[in-house]
């Protein structure tokens, strides 16, 4: 008989997840049992739960040990990386929930189950970021994915929204099959699903064999789907276009960050000793992802599809840091993910207001004259576009600089040059939005949604975050150094 002994320390290690899980369960019951409650209150309660989870995450900073410590018999790992990832996921969820009430009013939809689903998806992301076993990683991935499948089709009377949910579910299930098969092969080779045991196995065997090699390759395919690397990106533009605007923002930032968290844990952490196996594969995936995303974005007229292909290109930029695989990889990737959170959520917040009811005004031509009609929205969108393009003094510039620096230090000069050329290429389609806002006259009258206080707060946070990380990057990097 196996003696299972789980103590208080184990539960303290996952305290933010526990707080958030109870919040989600409570909101789910509250939405059903109290039908007379004003539905907007649910999102506020969700934000309160997230704030308590953030506070408990600060508490983890006081108990985390240098180098980290495993809990739940090696299933969960608590280190500085876990805590930073938790902050990224929680802040992303809070910002997206702030957008919900404005979107709900605009679309005249009661988002009763929306907040609990966002909460549960966030719990899944946090579990992925803290996993020290392939089993807990898979559990977190499925928790996140199932909630996102439902969120993508939340506008159940909209054909595109239902199409987005179906495509995301079918392709997501297909990718999960690759991931599970990879886990099985890696387990067969290493004899364990523990990331520590897998790391020991790969470090002790210079030639780990075909089973381990194929296992790593299949897991990379599964992760590539989640972060939308070319050619595993097919779902991204249709899902981003069909999903409700706050969900698109949540997927573009949260799900992508969770995917890269898994890559950092498994590929850089556990499979770091097997770099010769995956280095060339990831190099080519990085190049075609950056180039493919930017080239297709050039011809997009729909703002959501343009941002979708933009997110694919940015996944390629982040992969440059992964390919570098050196001492600054983790801090450079985390810095980029934080900047990406601010500039992407800011852009989607503006797009949500401009789009109007039923998201009718999503073409770039609908942004014509926005600089005169709504100067604040145009300003925020301009800053977000400049940051996504990598102009100083925005956070986007510093994020790319540190990613390129990491690759240069590892001797990937060619990859740095390709990344810089792709960044230059992306300027065209980002600037096109700015030109439309300030240098073109609106061809037709359109009514944009009003800026509610919650949305205004999101826009303000996005602006502060972009400029703070662009002007004072050292403060953040010092904290992120891992």
C-alpha positions in Angstrom: 0.0 0.0 0.0 1.3 3.4 -1.0 1.3 5.9 1.9 0.2 9.3 0.6 1.2 12.2 2.8 0.2 15.6 1.6 0.8 18.4 4.0 0.0 22.1 4.4 3.1 23.1 2.5 1.7 21.4 -0.6 -1.5 23.4 -0.5 0.3 26.6 0.2 2.3 26.1 -2.9 -1.0 26.2 -5.0 -2.8 28.8 -2.9 -3.5 31.2 -5.8 -5.0 28.3 -7.7 -7.1 27.3 -4.8 -8.4 30.8 -4.3 -9.2 31.2 -8.0 -10.9 27.8 -8.2 -13.2 28.5 -5.3 -14.0 31.9 -6.9 -15.0 30.2 -10.1 -17.2 27.6 -8.4 -18.9 30.3 -6.3 -19.6 32.5 -9.4 -20.9 29.5 -11.3 -23.4 28.7 -8.6 -24.2 32.4 -7.9 -25.1 32.9 -11.6 -27.6 30.1 -11.5 -29.0 30.5 -8.0 -29.4 34.3 -8.0 -31.0 35.1 -11.3 -32.1 38.5 -10.1 -28.5 39.6 -9.5 -27.3 42.2 -11.9 -25.1 40.1 -14.2 -22.3 42.8 -14.4 -21.7 42.1 -10.7 -20.4 38.7 -11.6 -17.4 40.1 -13.5 -16.6 42.4 -10.6 -16.7 39.5 -8.1 -14.4 37.6 -10.5 -12.0 40.5 -10.4 -12.1 40.6 -6.6 -11.3 36.8 -6.6 -8.4 37.5 -9.0 -7.1 40.3 -6.7 -7.2 37.8 -3.7 -5.3 35.3 -5.9 -2.7 38.0 -6.7 -2.3 38.7 -3.0 -1.8 35.0 -2.3 0.8 35.0 -5.1 2.7 37.8 -3.4 2.6 35.6 -0.3 4.4 32.8 -2.3 7.2 35.3 -2.9 7.9 35.1 0.9 8.1 31.3 1.0 9.8 30.5 -2.3 13.2 29.0 -1.9 16.2 29.7 -4.1 16.2 27.3 -7.0 12.6 26.3 -6.3 11.0 23.3 -4.6 8.7 20.4 -5.7 5.4 19.7 -4.1 2.6 17.0 -4.4 5.2 14.3 -5.0 6.9 16.1 -7.7 3.8 17.2 -9.6 4.0 20.9 -8.9 7.1 23.1 -8.8 7.2 26.4 -6.9 9.9 28.8 -8.0 10.2 32.4 -9.2 9.2 31.4 -12.7 5.9 30.0 -11.4 5.1 33.2 -9.5 5.9 35.5 -12.4 3.8 33.3 -14.8 0.9 33.5 -12.2 1.1 37.3 -12.3 0.9 37.3 -16.1 -2.1 35.0 -16.2 -4.0 36.8 -13.4 -3.4 40.3 -14.7 -4.5 39.1 -18.2 -7.7 37.6 -16.8 -8.5 40.8 -14.8 -8.0 43.1 -17.8 -10.2 40.9 -20.0 -12.9 40.8 -17.4 -12.9 44.6 -17.2 -13.8 44.6 -20.9 -16.7 42.2 -20.5 -19.4 44.6 -19.2 -18.8 47.1 -22.0 -19.0 44.2 -24.6 -22.0 42.7 -22.9 -23.9 46.0 -23.1 -22.8 46.6 -26.7 -23.9 43.1 -27.8 -26.9 42.9 -25.5 -25.8 39.5 -24.2 -25.9 38.2 -20.6 -22.5 36.8 -19.9 -23.5 34.7 -16.9 -21.1 31.8 -17.5 -18.4 34.0 -19.0 -16.6 35.0 -15.8 -16.4 31.5 -14.3 -15.1 30.1 -17.6 -12.3 32.8 -17.7 -11.5 31.9 -14.1 -11.2 28.2 -14.8 -9.2 28.8 -17.9 -6.8 30.9 -15.8 -6.5 28.1 -13.3 -5.5 25.8 -16.1 -2.9 28.3 -17.3 -1.4 28.6 -13.8 -1.3 24.8 -13.5 0.6 24.6 -16.8 3.1 27.2 -15.5 3.7 25.4 -12.3 3.8 21.8 -13.6 6.7 19.6 -12.8 5.2 16.5 -14.4 3.8 15.8 -17.9 0.6 14.6 -16.2 -0.1 17.8 -14.3 0.9 19.7 -17.5 -1.7 17.9 -19.5 -4.3 18.4 -16.8 -3.7 22.2 -16.9 -3.7 22.2 -20.7 -7.1 20.5 -20.9 -8.6 22.7 -18.1 -7.6 25.8 -20.1 -8.6 24.4 -23.5 -12.1 23.2 -22.6 -13.0 26.6 -21.1 -11.6 28.4 -24.1 -13.6 26.1 -26.5 -16.8 27.3 -24.8 -15.7 30.9 -24.7 -14.9 31.0 -28.4 -18.5 30.1 -29.2 -20.1 32.3 -26.6 -22.1 34.3 -29.1 -24.2 31.2 -29.8 -26.5 33.0 -32.3 -23.5 34.1 -34.4 -22.4 31.8 -37.1 -18.8 32.9 -37.1 -18.6 32.4 -33.3 -19.9 28.9 -33.5 -17.6 28.1 -36.4 -14.7 29.4 -34.3 -15.6 27.1 -31.4 -16.0 24.1 -33.7 -12.7 24.7 -35.5 -10.8 25.4 -32.2 -12.3 22.2 -30.6 -11.5 19.9 -33.6 -8.0 21.1 -34.2 -7.3 21.4 -30.5 -8.3 17.7 -30.0 -6.1 16.7 -32.9 -3.1 18.6 -31.5 -3.8 17.1 -28.1 -3.4 13.6 -29.7 0.1 14.5 -30.8 0.9 15.8 -27.3 -0.4 12.7 -25.6 1.5 10.4 -28.0 4.6 12.4 -27.3 4.1 12.1 -23.6 3.6 8.3 -23.9 6.8 7.9 -25.9 8.8 10.1 -23.6 7.5 8.1 -20.6 8.4 4.9 -22.3 12.0 6.1 -22.9 12.6 7.8 -19.5 10.3 5.6 -17.4 8.7 8.5 -15.7 6.5 11.6 -16.5 8.5 13.7 -14.0 10.3 16.5 -15.7 13.2 16.0 -13.2 13.5 12.3 -14.2 13.3 13.2 -17.9 16.0 15.8 -17.5 18.2 13.3 -15.7 17.6 10.7 -18.4 18.4 13.0 -21.3 21.5 14.4 -19.5 22.9 10.9 -18.9 22.3 9.7 -22.5 23.9 11.6 -25.3 21.9 9.4 -27.7 18.5 9.0 -26.0 17.1 6.9 -28.8 14.3 7.1 -31.4 11.5 6.8 -28.8 12.6 9.9 -26.8 13.4 11.8 -30.0 10.0 11.2 -31.5 8.4 11.9 -28.1 10.1 15.3 -28.0 9.1 16.1 -31.6 5.5 15.2 -31.1 5.3 17.3 -27.9 6.8 20.2 -29.8 3.9 19.8 -32.4 1.4 19.9 -29.6 2.9 23.1 -28.1 3.3 24.6 -31.5 -0.5 24.4 -31.9 -1.1 26.2 -28.6 1.2 29.1 -29.4 0.2 29.2 -33.1 3.5 28.4 -34.9 3.4 28.0 -38.6 2.3 25.5 -40.0 0.2 24.7 -36.9 -1.5 28.1 -37.0 -4.5 27.3 -39.2 -7.1 27.7 -36.5 -5.8 31.2 -35.3 -7.3 33.7 -37.8 -10.8 32.1 -38.0 -11.0 31.6 -34.2 -9.8 35.1 -33.4 -12.2 36.5 -36.0 -15.2 34.6 -34.7 -14.7 34.7 -31.0 -16.1 37.6 -28.9 -13.5 40.5 -28.7 -12.7 40.0 -24.9 -12.2 36.2 -25.6 -9.9 36.9 -28.5 -7.8 39.2 -26.3 -7.7 36.5 -23.6 -6.7 33.8 -26.0 -4.1 36.0 -27.8 -2.3 36.7 -24.5 -3.2 34.1 -21.9 -3.3 30.9 -24.0 -0.1 32.0 -25.8 1.7 32.7 -22.5 0.5 29.3 -21.1 1.9 27.6 -24.2 5.3 29.3 -23.8 5.2 28.4 -20.1 5.0 24.8 -21.1 7.8 25.2 -23.6 10.0 26.8 -21.0 9.3 23.9 -18.5 9.6 21.0 -20.9 11.8 22.0 -23.8 14.2 24.5 -22.1 14.0 22.8 -18.6 13.6 19.1 -18.9 14.9 18.6 -22.5 17.6 21.2 -22.3 20.3 18.5 -22.4 18.8 17.2 -25.7 19.3 20.6 -27.5 20.8 18.9 -30.6 17.5 17.1 -31.1 15.2 20.1 -31.1 17.4 23.1 -31.9 17.3 22.9 -35.7 13.6 22.0 -35.7 12.7 25.1 -33.6 15.1 27.2 -35.7 13.1 26.5 -38.9 9.7 26.8 -37.1 10.8 30.2 -35.8 11.8 31.5 -39.2 8.7 30.3 -41.1 6.4 31.5 -38.2 7.8 35.0 -38.3 7.9 35.3 -42.0 4.6 33.6 -42.7 2.7 35.6 -40.1 4.0 38.9 -41.3 3.5 38.2 -45.0 -0.1 37.1 -44.6 -0.8 40.0 -42.2 0.2 42.4 -45.0 -2.9 41.6 -47.1 -5.5 41.5 -44.2 -8.2 44.2 -44.1 -10.1 42.8 -41.1 -8.5 44.1 -37.9 -9.0 40.9 -35.9 -7.4 38.7 -38.7 -4.6 41.2 -39.0 -3.9 41.0 -35.2 -4.3 37.2 -35.4 -1.5 37.0 -38.0 0.4 39.6 -36.0 0.2 37.3 -33.0 1.6 34.4 -35.1 4.6 36.6 -36.0 5.1 37.6 -32.4 5.1 33.9 -31.4 8.0 33.6 -33.9 9.9 36.5 -32.2 9.4 34.8 -28.8 10.7 31.6 -30.3 14.0 33.3 -31.1 14.6 33.5 -27.3 13.6 29.8 -26.9 16.1 28.8 -29.7 18.8 30.8 -27.9 18.5 28.5 -24.9 21.0 30.4 -22.7 21.0 32.1 -19.2 18.9 35.1 -20.4 16.3 33.1 -22.3 13.7 32.9 -19.5 13.9 36.5 -18.5 13.8 37.7 -22.1 10.8 35.6 -22.9 9.0 36.6 -19.7 9.7 40.3 -20.5 8.3 39.9 -24.0 5.2 38.2 -22.7 4.4 41.0 -20.3 4.9 43.7 -22.9 2.8 41.6 -25.3 0.0 41.5 -22.8 -0.2 45.2 -22.5 0.0 46.1 -26.2 -2.3 43.3 -27.4 -5.1 43.8 -24.8 -4.9 47.6 -25.4 -5.3 47.0 -29.2 -8.2 44.6 -28.7 -9.9 47.0 -26.2 -9.9 49.7 -28.8 -11.0 47.3 -31.5 -13.9 46.2 -29.3 -15.2 49.8 -29.0 -14.8 50.7 -32.6 -16.4 47.4 -33.9 -19.9 48.4 -32.6 -22.8 46.1 -32.2 -22.4 42.6 -33.7 -18.8 43.6 -34.5 -19.9 45.2 -37.8 -17.0 47.7 -38.1 -13.9 45.5 -38.0 -12.3 46.5 -41.3 -9.3 48.8 -41.2 -11.2 51.3 -43.3 -13.6 51.8 -40.4 -10.8 53.4 -38.4 -10.6 56.3 -40.9 -11.1 59.6 -39.1 -10.9 58.0 -35.6 -8.2 60.5 -34.7 -10.7 63.3 -34.9 -13.8 61.5 -33.7 -12.2 59.8 -30.7 -8.7 61.1 -30.1 -8.2 59.0 -26.9 -8.9 55.7 -28.7 -6.7 56.7 -31.6 -3.9 57.6 -29.3 -4.0 54.2 -27.5 -4.3 52.3 -30.8 -1.3 54.3 -32.2 0.9 53.5 -29.2 -0.1 49.8 -29.4 0.6 49.6 -33.1 4.0 51.4 -32.6 4.9 49.0 -29.8 3.8 45.9 -31.8 6.0 47.2 -34.6 8.9 47.7 -32.2 9.4 51.5 -32.2 11.2 53.1 -29.3 10.5 54.2 -26.6 7.8 51.5 -26.3 8.0 48.2 -24.5 7.8 46.4 -27.8 11.2 47.8 -28.9 12.9 46.7 -25.7 11.2 43.3 -25.8 12.6 42.6 -29.3 16.0 44.0 -28.3 16.4 41.6 -25.4 15.1 38.6 -27.4 17.6 39.4 -30.2 20.3 40.0 -27.7 19.8 36.5 -26.2 20.0 34.9 -29.7 23.1 36.9 -30.6 24.9 35.8 -27.4 24.2 32.1 -28.4 25.6 32.6 -31.9 22.4 32.8 -33.9 23.3 35.9 -35.8 21.4 34.8 -38.9 18.2 34.3 -36.9 18.6 37.9 -35.4 18.9 39.3 -38.9 15.8 37.4 -40.1 14.0 38.6 -37.0 15.0 42.3 -37.6 13.9 42.1 -41.3 10.6 40.6 -40.3 10.1 43.4 -37.7 10.8 45.9 -40.4 8.3 44.2 -42.7 5.6 44.3 -40.0 5.8 48.1 -39.9 3.7 48.4 -43.1 0.5 46.8 -41.8 0.8 48.4 -38.3 1.3 51.9 -39.7 -1.6 51.3 -42.1 -4.0 51.4 -39.2 -2.4 54.7 -37.9 -2.6 56.3 -41.4 -6.3 55.4 -41.6 -7.0 57.0 -38.2 -5.2 60.3 -38.8 -4.9 60.8 -42.6 -8.1 59.4 -44.0 -11.7 60.6 -43.9 -14.5 58.3 -42.8 -16.4 57.1 -45.9 -19.6 56.5 -43.9 -21.1 57.4 -40.5 -20.6 54.8 -37.9 -21.4 54.7 -34.2 -18.6 53.4 -32.0 -19.3 52.2 -28.5 -18.9 54.5 -25.6 -15.8 54.3 -23.3 -17.0 53.0 -20.0 -14.8 53.5 -16.9 -13.7 49.9 -16.9 -12.5 50.1 -20.5 -10.9 53.4 -19.8 -8.9 51.8 -17.0 -7.8 49.0 -19.3 -6.6 51.6 -21.9 -4.7 53.5 -19.2 -3.0 50.4 -17.8 -2.0 49.4 -21.3 -0.5 52.8 -22.0 1.4 52.9 -18.7 2.7 49.4 -19.1 3.9 49.9 -22.6 5.8 53.1 -21.8 7.1 52.0 -18.4 8.6 48.8 -19.8 10.0 50.8 -22.8 11.6 53.6 -20.7 12.5 51.7 -17.5 13.1 48.1 -18.7 15.9 47.5 -16.2 13.5 47.6 -13.3 11.4 44.8 -14.7 14.4 42.7 -16.0 16.1 42.8 -12.6 13.0 41.2 -11.1 12.6 38.8 -13.9 16.1 37.5 -14.0 15.9 33.8 -13.4 
